């Protein structure tokens, strides 16, 4: 079974970003991945929020703009980390 653990600092940043949302909101966790006999373990080291202006909505579907994705994926690549997308839903609290 896969396991994701989020430390206090990334968790606080994620909560603050999502709690301020009126609708769909996005962000990325940068995590270190480890292989275990019972499945992968991901330890989230940081959270990168996506600004609302960097998300497009078309016919009820959402897309994070490339200018928001590239810095996160480049940082992850340089640091040897995994990228985990996180988001809220517009029909209720985060």
C-alpha positions, -999 to +999 in steps of 0.1 A: +000+000+000+013+035-008+017+059+020+020+097+020+032+115+051+031+153+052+052+172+077+038+201+098+052+229+076+039+217+043+006+207+059+001+242+074+009+258+040-015+234+022-043+240+047-039+278+046-039+278+007-070+256+005-089+271+033-089+305+016-105+290-015-139+299-028-137+272-054-113+248-069-077+254-058-044+236-067-010+231-053+019+206-054+037+187-027+073+180-033+081+146-017+110+122-013+100+087-024+112+054-008+106+018-018+093-004+009+083-041+008+046-032+014+046-003-011+061+031-017+064+058+010+063+095+001+075+121+026+063+155+016+090+181+023+073+212+009+041+226-006+040+249-037+006+267-040-007+275-075-021+310-078-057+312-089-047+333-119-026+304-131-056+281-134-080+281-164-115+268-163-131+256-196-165+239-196-162+229-159-127+214-163-097+230-148-061+232-161-030+245-144-010+267-167+024+257-179+041+286-162+029+273-129+040+237-136+075+243-150+091+258-119+077+230-097+087+202-120+122+217-126+127+221-088+117+185-082+140+173-110+170+192-096+162+180-060+154+144-069+119+148-055+085+136-066+056+159-075+022+152-060-008+173-072-033+183-046-066+202-051-099+211-036-134+208-051-157+237-057-188+220-041-177+221-004-150+229+021-114+219+013 
